[in-house]
């Protein structure tokens, strides 16, 4: 039985507005957005209100934060791919801190390694992983490495070559896990702090053939991870063996009980009890309990729009970027079951692709 705290003896203090940043596709990539949008969030009700575009940049389809500085990074998902850095000034304004080439096509994910000295990005079409040095102020520096994956998978339309889809550093330090949809693999790399070069750590982990791994979600305990397959709509559970990041499979489940799904984002709740997966095509979010060896299906709810490319868990709410219906939809999370409840008012935004909560620094 879930533990419920006693009711407060006095009303809680009024909530203070928080902020989100929303990435998008722009016309250069077939979208309708114009850049990064700042959004005000009411933590009590979950309501979102747009504060307008705060950075005009082509197809900032994925966003992330520096671990210790108020600096935001975006991919520019173009044929000649790039990454951009932005310092937060005032309430939500963004000041440019440099742009750089990823050396590949259509970067779709990026992350800053612990320590904040390097930015790692995944070039989807080129199947390569790029590294950029970061200054003490978070500014984008030179590219220090570009490592291309080789191989293919059994799906001739989607796996004709390598397609890097995510770079996941270990928050506690250690191996970077690079997820590749085209080769059905998760690669492990060490990043040399002095040179910014990637060093392969042993053999790659082979996911199930034809699964098309897209994103990996780490459990807060640092000992487990969950890999979502875009092409076969599955989640594979792994144990993580130490800082070297060796993955040992524990089991595999379907992301949905519907047909025609192409999963996108996957995330574990902050308390580690629940796993969430967005399913494009079926336009749902599935919820799983994590109290066993493999995720246990609990529920599946409509996202209130079309083509949920990404979502974020923020406080008591879940926010879904419904790319093709041009809206971000918020849901209140039931604290006991973890299941999203009836959606709130949708915030209309063109071609949203990523929801990044503002962080306290």
Secondary structure, DSSP 8 states (H G I E B T S, - for coil): --------SS-------EEEEEEE-BGGGT--B-EEEEEEE-TTT--EEEEEEEEE-TT---EEE-SSSSEEEEEE-SSS-EEEEEEEETTTEEEEEEEEE-SSS-EEEEEE-TTSSEEEEEETTTTEEEEEEE-TT--EEEEEEEEE-----S-TTT-SS--EEEEEE-TTSS-EEEEETTTTEEEEEEE-TTT--EEE-SS-EE--TT--EEEEEE-TTSSEEEEEETTTTEEEEEEEETTTTEEEEEEEEES-SSSS-EEEEEEE-TTSSEEEEEEETTTEEEEEE-SSSS-EEEEEEE-SSS-EEEEEEETTEEEEEEGGGTEEEEEEE-TTT--EEEE---EE-TTEEEEEE----
